């Protein structure tokens, strides 16, 4: 990235990642709104896109795990998997926000593996 990233850009980009801590659907709505409003800013839109896709993916995986908990007998293992996913999700949200505040690009490892972003 050749241009200087402003403090405002860094804060808005970081907000997309820490939207995870809003709860409800706020963690999905906030990055979507940020990406929509600041679509002309590659730095902000890139971080918001990352946050949106990882949070959408985490919802899908969580819902799948909940369904499997009722279908498969080992509910404890499924519960532990959901807990692990939630902890990892929260840690990566903080890491993404840290990268945004540092003015750096960030790609969630899970999105890199599936070539979404």
N, C-alpha and C positions, 0 to 999 in steps of 0.2 A: 504494500500500500504506500503510495508516494506522498499523499497529502497528509497534513497534520490532523490528527483526530482530536477534536475539542473535548473539553470536560463534559459539556452537555451531551455530546454523542456517546461518551463512555457511560454516563449515568443512565441514559435511556436504554442503551444496549444491555447494561447490567440488569436493569429492571425487568427485561424480558426473561432473563434466567431466574431471578429470584421470585418471579411470579409463582413459582412452585409453592412457595410458603403462604400463598393467599387462601388456599383451600377451595372447596367447592369447584366450580368451573372457572374461577378466576385465573388459575394457573394456565388454562388453555386460552381463555379470552384475551388476557393481557398481551401475550406475545403476538397473537393474531392482530389485535388493534395496533400495536406498535409497528408491526410489519406493514400494515395497511396505511397508516398515517405517514410513516417515514419511508415509503417505498422508494423514493428517489435517493436515499442515502444508503449506499452499499454497505457501509460498516454496520449501521443500526439494523437495516433490513436483514443482513446476513446473520447477525446474532439472534434476532427475533425468529427468523426461519428455523434456525437450529433448535431454539427453545421450544417452538411450536411443535416441530416434528418429533422431538424426543418425548415431549409430554403427551402428545397424542399416542405415540407408540407405547408408552408406559401405561396409559389407560387401557389400551387394547390388551396388553399382556396381563395386566392386573385382572381385567374382566375374564379373560381366558382362564387364569389361575383360579379364580373364584368358582367358575363353572366346573373346572376339573376337580375342585375340592369336594363338590357334591356328587360327582360321578365316580371318582377313584377313592378307594378306601383310605389311603394314607393322608388324611386331612392335615395332620401335623406337618408333614413334609411340604405340603402346598402352602400352609400358613407360614412356614419358615421362608419359603421362596418369595412370598409376597413381602414379608418383612425385609428380606435382603434387598429386593428390588426397590422398596421404598427408601431404605438407607442409602443405597447406591445412587438413586435418583436425586436425593437431597444433596449428597456430596458433589455430584457432578453439576448440579445447579449452582452451588457455591463456586466451584472451580470455573464454570463458564462466566459467572459474574466477575470473578477475579480477573480472568483474561480480558473481558470487556473493559474493565476499569484500567487495565494496563495498556489498553489500546491495541490489543492483539486479536487476531482472528482465532476462532475456536470451532472445532468440529467434535461433536460427541462421538466417542469411539464406536458406539452401536450404530450410529448413522453412517459412519465411515465404512463399517463392515458390510452394510447392505446397500451402499452407494446411493443413498438418498440425497445427500448434500455434498 
